[in-house]
């Protein structure tokens, strides 16, 4: 099980709910690369946050790797803390604050009130905790778990601005055809009404969209791909008919699988 590390990240906590050895990696893109080269590998990656929206690096890699599929999802409430190196006694002594960019945005109002200005984006919240542990005047926005792992002192709890939930997905090279919802990607011809003709199919079959989002293609300026999630599973005859008709009006359709929420017990969490 590959996850976004180092140890102590929210991805680490989610990965601990899945059986198997846990291997931290430095980026979401590296997780996809490892899963792609290992037929038996599983990865866990964040895909959407209730405050900041979709995770672009995850979407771009799902679009890039045709043979990597989504198998389940996990929702985790994100509670952020302001944790400091043990040499720091009060907030005014903080000279550098480390965190992942999403966490920085999720605590934006709190940071403005605290007037902390030297904020350094890093690859994950657990990496932020690691950096702060090595910086005598450092602090991190991270989880309580990460603060504990890296020996930081928590000055403030629950500094997220609003209810903050991140949805994670498990990925592998195995396509699943059953589940609560299905994920697809596609492009549309660059002409009037192209997207309308695609969305019309969902109305025709009375299939509810739970997400639609566009991202720019990396290779063609001002061209986009669309990421959709909808209720229903691939093995359902209505879904099969929908995809057959959709394939006639879109280009480069990519089916990423059907999936449901991963069932777990809260006691399985570490930290």
Residue, then its C-alpha position, 0 to 999 in steps of 0.5 A: x500500500x503506497x501513500x503520500x508520506x512521510x509517516x504521520x500524514x492524513x494519507x498514512x492514517x487512511x492507509x492504515x485502514x487497508x491491510x498490507x505493508x505501508x510504503x510512504x512516497x514523496x508525491x501523488x505522481x510517484x504513487x501512480x508510477x509505482x502502481x503502474x509498474x507493479x500489477x499487485x500494488x495498491x495506492x491511496x490518494x486524496x481526490x477531493x476536499x470539501x473546502x478546496x475542491x478536487x486534487x488536481x495532481x490526482x485527477x491528472x494522473x488518473x487521466x494519464x494512466x489508462x490502466x489504473x482504476x479506482x476501487x473504493x473511497x474513504x472520507x476522513x474529517x481533517x482536523x488541523x493543529x498548529x504545532x511548533x518545535x519544542x523551542x518555541x514558547x508562543x506564537x510570536x516566536x514562530x519564524x517559519x510555518x510549513x504545510x501542504x498548500x491545501x492545508x494552508x488554504x483550509x486554515x487561511x482565516x486563522x492564519x490571517x488572525x494570527x498574522x503569521x506571514x512566512x508560510x512555506x508550502x511543502x509536499x505534505x502535512x507530515x513533511x511539514x511536521x518533520x521540517x518543523x521538528x528540525x527548525x528551532x523557530x519552526x511550526x507546522x499545520x498538520x494533524x495531531x498524529x503527525x505532531x506526536x510522531x515528530x515530537x512537536x508541541x501543539x499550540x492550537x487545535x482545530x484551526x481549519x476554517x470550516x468542516x473539512x473532509x477529504x475524500x481519498x480513493x484506493x487505486x490499482x490496475x484491477x477494474x471493478x464493475x460494482x459499486x455505488x458510483x462510477x468514474x469516467x473521463x472524456x474529451x469532447x469535440x471543439x464545437x458548439x453543443x458538444x458538452x451538452x450532447x454528452x450530458x444529455x445522455x445522463x438526463x435521458x437515462x435518469x442517471x444522477x451526476x455527483x461530480x463534473x469538473x474540467x481540467x486543461x490538457x497538458x499537451x494542447x493549449x485551451x483544450x480540456x478533459x472532463x472528469x465525471x462521477x455518477x450514481x450506478x455501476x458498470x455492470x448495470x444494463x442502464x449504465x452499459x447503454x449510457x456509455x454506448x451512447x456517450x461513446x458516440x458523442x465524446x472522444x477519448x473516453x476513459x472508464x475508471x471503474x465503479x466503487x463504494x465507500x470502504x468499510x472500516x472501524x474507527x478504532x483502526x485509526x492510528x494516532 
